[in-house]
Amino acid sequence: MIRLATSVLAALLVCAAGLHAQTPATPAPKPAPAEQKPEEPELEHEEEVIVTATRTSGRIDDQPTRVEVLVREEIEERMLMTPGDIVMMLNEIGGMRVQATSPALGAATVRVQGMKGRHTRVLFDGLPLAGQEVGGLGLLQIPPMDLGQVEVIKGVASALYGSGAMGGVINLVARRPQDDPVREFLFNQSTLGGTDAVAFLSGFLARRISATLLAGGHRQSRQDIDDDGWNDVAGYARGVLRTRLFWADGNATSAWATAGLTSEGRTGGAVENSSLARRIGGVESIDTTRGDVGGHVQHILNGKYVLTGRMAATFQRRDHVFFVAHERDRRTNMFAEASIGGASGRHTWVGGAAFERDSFDPHEVPRFAYFNRATGLFVQDDLRWNDWLTVSASARLDAHHTHGNVFSPRASVLVHRDGWTSRVSVGRGFFAPTPLTEETEAAGLSRLSMPAPLEAERGTSVLADVTRAAGPLSMTATLFASRVGNAVEVERETAYVIRNSGGPATNLGLEVLATLRQAPFVLTGTYAAVRSREERNGARVQTAFTPAHSAGLVGMWEKEDVGRVGLEYYFTGAQRLEGNPYRTRSKAYAVVGVLAEKTFETFRIFVNAENITNVRQTKHDPLTRSQQAIDGRWTVDAWAPLDGRSINAGVRLMF
């Protein structure tokens, strides 16, 4: 498959290079105001960042809903660490934690402020092009090279994006073509046997039409780090292709469309032909094919109203082998939305309707097939009361064909006063649960039982933050609390069962972010404290795999046309564990990394060292079990790195 992906990549690059050589004879027309995207913001000027995830697009400092943003400069730093996926990028945002869900295949999910990963919605330019993935392998299959910005809304956001956003929203904003063509190539090799080759091209095909192309091939060899017969690093071969087409008439209408294709074969588990492989019955593997299409059109009516239409469709097919069990499934998602917005006096408003259809067809276990269909009506109004106070209110009514009518409100307040900025947000929403959770993605569905149909989870969140900037120093403190009623749990101790627990899951915590910018240095510190509780067998216990304390410190020296050097330190506190015969509570650990990049005229070389202190879970306990667990797994859950020290190096070509 990698040979095919490489051949396709080469052919596309040759064709695209010719197309991108065209530059417009006249300056490119500017898109309609509401669709206009900012130029890549300078690192020192975060106040100029424009966000779109709040529906009423605008400057980040003017949004009543707090949005955390990674701009292109920060994305590039993370891209040099993991060019093939966005896991590292998300894991380094304060209050977010990427949790490994499958030691066999390396799957992961992202938790926002202690909420389950399935409650967070991942969007591409506001479209669900990732479908309704709960965070299995989806995050590991998104290369960051074609991203211009990442926007994160924490807390219940169902009023904005419906069922899937009960824990928050991650909006991946694509890079837009500029007047000059862009040709960027990246080649990366790691000491653990990983290879990445990624290309990004953008430019004008005609006077009013521009395009971007992302193509990548990624390969990783299986690695048994501690020689115990189990591959601590899963092997894979993946090809990724995505193209975007942009059009603007120079006046009132603009549109863009995208199509993407991902194909991956991944293998892990026991080392082939080892004694462990013979004892447990083989290896674990999964073949994934995913395709998607999406589009967005916008028209300015009478210079006053913005009419917007968008659509997306995704298809995914998987063939999963769990040692001796075999599960194949197909999943589809369709989405359409129409809205109208405008500004009147102090009000900026938007309203519209959305439809989403999600289906899952597991061939070997048809009892878990489902079909979800929902139609939603939404409205939002931002009121700029005066120069220092802005209020936002939004609401959504979803007619879900399984869970009935659900109302999701959200309100936010922004206050600017005497150099202080503070926000308060309160939201309520819901999540339509399915048998696909973090636990079942790792263990499969063959052994799972579901005594009764799952009922909708209902969530409420409250966030309050305050920001103060004093010269080069900026600090933000955020208090947050959330409650998920009728929470879904997967029991794996005495039986492998999925059900509504009957009790709430709660999170209460504090986040602190401090940034010191004194060119050419940037120093960023983060700290998060989370008290997360859930119902287990009638008792209130700490939520598993959620550390009570975590912290990070990142220092970066960067000079234009010279390069950058960075040092990072991340601490993860102890976590409660489930189904682990060796311990009930993990060890706290810290990892250290170093990044260096040197800039030349048309290329850059980089080297990155991750986990240089070689922290590994298997230094404390075995990863494999002496007996098979009730859900069929032969390993415990991953609570610390499994791969240990890793060094990767490569080159970026830009011309």
KOLFIMI-148973 format. One record per residue (C-alpha): residue in three letters; x, y, z. Coordinates in steps of 0.2 Angstrom, whole numbers, plus 5000, padded with zeros to 4 digits. Example, Ala and Ser with C-alpha at 12.3 -4.5 7.8 and 13.67 -1.06 7.14 Angstrom:
<timars>
ALA506249785039 SER506849955036 
</timars>
This chain:
<timars>
MET500050005000 ILE501450125004 ARG502150094986 LEU500450144979 ALA500350294990 THR502150344985 SER501750334967 VAL500150434968 LEU501050564979 ALA502450584965 ALA501150594951 LEU500150724960 LEU501650824965 VAL502250834947 CYS500450894941 ALA500251014955 ALA501951094953 GLY501451144936 LEU499751214941 HIS500551304956 ALA501751394944 GLN500251494939 THR500051664948 PRO498651784945 ALA498951914932 THR498052034943 PRO497952044962 ALA496851904969 PRO495151964974 LYS494751964992 PRO493351844999 ALA491751915006 PRO492051995023 ALA491251855034 GLU492351725025 GLN493951815025 LYS495351725034 PRO496751815042 GLU498551815036 GLU499651705047 PRO499751795063 GLU501351845071 LEU501851755087 GLU501951915096 HIS500251975091 GLU498951855097 GLU497651995098 GLU497551995079 VAL496951805079 ILE495251785071 VAL494251635077 THR492751545068 ALA492251405080 THR491051525089 ARG489951545073 THR490051735075 SER491851755068 GLY492951895075 ARG494451935085 ILE494851815099 ASP494951955112 ASP493152005107 GLN492351835109 PRO491251805125 THR491651625123 ARG493451575128 VAL494351505113 GLU496151435115 VAL497151455099 LEU498651375091 VAL499251485077 ARG500351425063 GLU502051455071 GLU501551345086 ILE500851215074 GLU502551205065 GLU503451175081 ARG502351025085 MET502450965067 LEU504250945069 MET503950825084 THR502650715075 PRO502450755057 GLY501150615054 ASP499850665067 ILE499150795079 VAL499250695095 MET500750795102 MET500050955097 LEU498450925107 ASN499250855121 GLU500251015125 ILE498751125126 GLY498351165144 GLY496851065152 MET496950935137 ARG497650755139 VAL497850625126 GLN497550455134 ALA498150295125 THR496650185123 SER497550035115 PRO499249975119 ALA499149845105 LEU498849975091 GLY499350145099 ALA497550215098 ALA497250375108 THR495850495113 VAL495950675119 ARG495050725136 VAL494650905139 GLN494550955157 GLY494250775163 MET492850745151 LYS492850575141 GLY493650585124 ARG492050535115 HIS491150695121 THR492350805111 ARG491950855093 VAL493350865080 LEU492950975066 PHE493851035050 ASP493351215046 GLY491751185055 LEU491351025046 PRO491250845054 LEU492450775041 ALA493150655054 GLY491350585056 GLN490950545074 GLU492550465079 VAL492750435098 GLY494650445097 GLY495250275092 LEU496450305077 GLY495750465070 LEU496950575079 LEU498450475073 GLN497950495055 ILE497850685053 PRO499450765048 PRO499650945054 MET500551015039 ASP499051095030 LEU498351165046 GLY498451355048 GLN497551365065 VAL496851255079 GLU495351325089 VAL494851245105 ILE493151275115 LYS493151195132 GLY491551145141 VAL489851095134 ALA489551165117 SER488051075111 ALA487151245108 LEU488451275095 TYR488751105087 GLY487450975094 SER487650805102 GLY489450775099 ALA490150935107 MET489550895125 GLY491450905131 GLY492051035119 VAL492551075101 ILE494251055092 ASN494151155076 LEU495551125063 VAL495651275052 ALA496551245035 ARG497951345028 ARG497251465014 PRO498251504998 GLN499151664997 ASP499551774982 ASP501251684980 PRO501351494977 VAL501851384991 ARG502851214989 GLU503351135005 PHE504050965008 LEU504550875024 PHE505550715026 ASN505750645044 GLN506550485051 SER506550425069 THR507650305079 LEU506150195082 GLY505950155064 GLY504650295059 THR504750375042 ASP503650525036 ALA503650605019 VAL502350745017 ALA502050875004 PHE500951035004 LEU500651144989 SER499551294987 GLY499251424974 PHE498151494960 LEU497451384946 ALA496551534938 ARG496151714942 ARG494751674955 ILE495151494959 SER496551434971 ALA496951264978 THR497951174991 LEU498550994991 LEU499150885005 ALA499950715001 GLY500850605014 GLY501650435016 HIS501950375034 ARG502750215039 GLN503250145056 SER504049975060 ARG503549875075 GLN504649885090 ASP504849775106 ILE505749895117 ASP505949785132 ASP506149625123 ASP504649545132 GLY503849475116 TRP502549615115 ASN502749765102 ASP502749925113 VAL502650025096 ALA501349965084 GLY501849955065 TYR500850045051 ALA500950105033 ARG499850245029 GLY499450355014 VAL498450525016 LEU497850635002 ARG496850795004 THR496450934992 ARG495451094994 LEU494751214981 PHE494351394984 TRP493351514973 ALA492751694976 ASP491851804963 GLY492751964970 ASN491052034977 ALA489851944987 THR490051754985 SER491351634990 ALA491451444991 TRP492651304995 ALA492651114993 THR493750975000 ALA494050794998 GLY495150675007 LEU495650495007 THR496550395021 SER497150215020 GLU498150125033 GLY498649955038 ARG499149945057 THR499849795066 GLY500349765084 GLY500249655099 ALA501349505101 VAL502949485091 GLU502649365077 ASN503249185080 SER503649225098 SER503149115113 LEU501849245118 ALA501049255101 ARG500849065101 ARG500049075119 ILE498849215115 GLY498349165098 GLY499249285087 VAL499349475084 GLU498149615083 SER497849715067 ILE496749845059 ASP496549905041 THR495650065039 THR494950155023 ARG494150325026 GLY493550455013 ASP492650615014 VAL491950765005 GLY491350935011 GLY490951105005 HIS490551275010 VAL489651425001 GLN489351595007 HIS488451745000 ILE488251925006 LEU486451975003 ASN486152165001 GLY487752205010 LYS486852165026 TYR486551975028 VAL487751825027 LEU486951665019 THR487951515023 GLY487751335017 ARG488851185021 MET488850995019 ALA489950845023 ALA489950665020 THR491150535027 PHE491350345024 GLN492450225034 ARG492750045033 ARG493849945045 ASP494449765046 HIS494949725064 VAL495849565070 PHE495849545089 PHE497049395091 VAL495849255087 ALA494249365085 HIS493849455068 GLU492749615067 ARG492349715052 ASP491249865051 ARG490650015041 ARG490250185046 THR489450335037 ASN489050505042 MET488150645033 PHE487950825038 ALA487050975030 GLU486751155037 ALA486051315032 SER486151485041 ILE485851665040 GLY486851795050 GLY487051985051 ALA487452135062 SER486252265068 GLY486752395080 ARG487552315095 HIS486952145090 THR487852015079 TRP486751865076 VAL486651695067 GLY485251565066 GLY484951415055 ALA484551225054 ALA485651075053 PHE485450895049 GLU486550745053 ARG486450565050 ASP487650435058 SER487650245055 PHE488650095061 ASP488549925053 PRO489649795062 HIS489649635051 GLU490049505064 VAL489049585079 PRO487549655071 ARG486649675088 PHE487649835090 ALA487249915074 TYR486450085075 PHE485650225065 ASN485650405073 ARG484750545064 ALA484450725071 THR483850885065 GLY484351045074 LEU483751225075 PHE485051345082 VAL485151535086 GLN486551645093 ASP486651825097 ASP488151925103 LEU487652095111 ARG489052225114 TRP488252315128 ASN489652445129 ASP491552455127 TRP491852345142 LEU490452215142 THR489852095129 VAL488551955131 SER488251805120 ALA486751685121 SER486451535110 ALA485251395110 ARG484851235100 LEU483451125099 ASP483850945092 ALA482450825087 HIS483350655089 HIS482450505082 THR483050395096 HIS483150515111 GLY481750635107 ASN481850825108 VAL483350905117 PHE483551085121 SER485351145124 PRO485651325130 ARG487351415132 ALA487751595139 SER489351685140 VAL489951855147 LEU491551955142 VAL492152095153 HIS493652205149 ARG494052325163 ASP495652415168 GLY496852295160 TRP495952145166 THR494952025154 SER493651895162 ARG492451775154 VAL491051665162 SER490151535152 VAL488751415157 GLY488151285145 ARG487051125145 GLY486950995132 PHE486850805128 PHE487750665120 ALA486850515111 PRO487950365117 THR488350215106 PRO489250055110 LEU490850135103 THR491850205118 GLU493650215122 GLU493550045131 THR492649955117 GLU493750025103 ALA495249935112 ALA494349775116 GLY493049755102 LEU491249715103 SER491249525102 ARG491249495121 LEU490249645125 SER488449645132 MET487249785133 PRO485749735145 ALA484649885139 PRO484750025126 LEU485850165131 GLU484950325136 ALA485650495132 GLU486950575143 ARG486550755149 GLY487950875153 THR488151045161 SER489751145162 VAL490251315170 LEU491951405166 ALA492551565173 ASP494251635168 VAL495251795171 THR496751865161 ARG497951995165 ALA499352065153 ALA500752165160 GLY502052205147 PRO502852045141 LEU501951935153 SER500151865151 MET499251755164 THR497651665163 ALA496751565177 THR495251465173 LEU494051385185 PHE492951245178 ALA491551125183 SER490550995174 ARG489250865177 VAL488750725166 GLY487050645171 ASN486550465167 ALA488450435162 VAL488850285152 GLU490050165159 VAL490950005153 GLU491249875167 ARG492749775164 GLU493149695181 THR491849555184 ALA490949565167 TYR491149655150 VAL489549765150 ILE489049935144 ARG487650025153 ASN487050195160 SER487850205177 GLY486350295185 GLY487550415194 PRO488350575188 ALA490150595182 THR490850765189 ASN492450865186 LEU493051015196 GLY494651105193 LEU495851245189 GLU496951285174 VAL498351415174 LEU499251475159 ALA500751595159 THR501651665144 LEU503251775144 ARG503751845128 GLN505351945126 ALA506051925109 PRO506851815104 PHE506251705119 VAL504551635123 LEU504251545140 THR502551455143 GLY502051375159 THR500451275162 TYR499651195177 ALA498051095179 ALA497251025194 VAL495650915191 ARG494550825204 SER493650705193 ARG492350575200 GLU491250445193 GLU490050305199 ARG490750135199 ASN489749985207 GLY488750105217 ALA490250205224 ARG491050375220 VAL492850355214 GLN494150455205 THR493950435187 ALA495250315180 PHE496650385169 THR496350565175 PRO497850635184 ALA497450755198 HIS498950865194 SER499850905178 ALA501051035173 GLY502151095158 LEU503551215155 VAL504151255137 GLY505551375133 MET505851435115 TRP507251535107 GLU506751585089 LYS507551705077 GLU506851735059 ASP508051665045 VAL509151585058 GLY508151445067 ARG507451395084 VAL507951295099 GLY506651235112 LEU506651145128 GLU505051065136 TYR504650985152 TYR502950895156 PHE502350825173 THR500950695175 GLY500350655192 ALA499650485198 GLN498050415191 ARG496850285197 LEU496950125186 GLU495649995182 GLY495849815178 ASN497649815182 PRO498249665192 TYR499949745196 ARG499349915204 THR497850015207 ARG498650185206 SER500050235194 LYS501650325197 ALA501950505193 TYR503150535180 ALA503950685170 VAL504650685152 VAL505850805144 GLY506150855126 VAL507350955116 LEU506951035098 ALA508251125086 GLU507951185069 LYS509151275058 THR508551385043 PHE509351405027 GLU508851495011 THR507651365004 PHE507651225017 ARG507751195035 ILE508451045045 PHE507850995062 VAL508150865076 ASN506950825090 ALA507250725105 GLU505750665115 ASN505750585132 ILE507550595134 THR507550535152 ASN506750365144 VAL505250355155 ARG504350195151 GLN502850105160 THR503649935158 LYS505049995169 HIS503849975184 ASP502649835179 PRO502449715164 LEU501249775150 THR500549595147 ARG499449495158 SER499749325164 GLN497849285160 GLN496649355147 ALA495549485154 ILE493649465154 ASP493549585139 GLY494849485129 ARG496349595131 TRP498049525135 THR498749695141 VAL498449815155 ASP497949995150 ALA499350115146 TRP499650255159 ALA501350315154 PRO502450305138 LEU502750135131 ASP504050185118 GLY505350275129 ARG506650385122 SER506450435103 ILE507450545092 ASN506850605075 ALA507750715062 GLY507250785045 VAL507250915032 ARG505951045026 LEU506051105009 MET505151275005 PHE505151354988 
</timars>
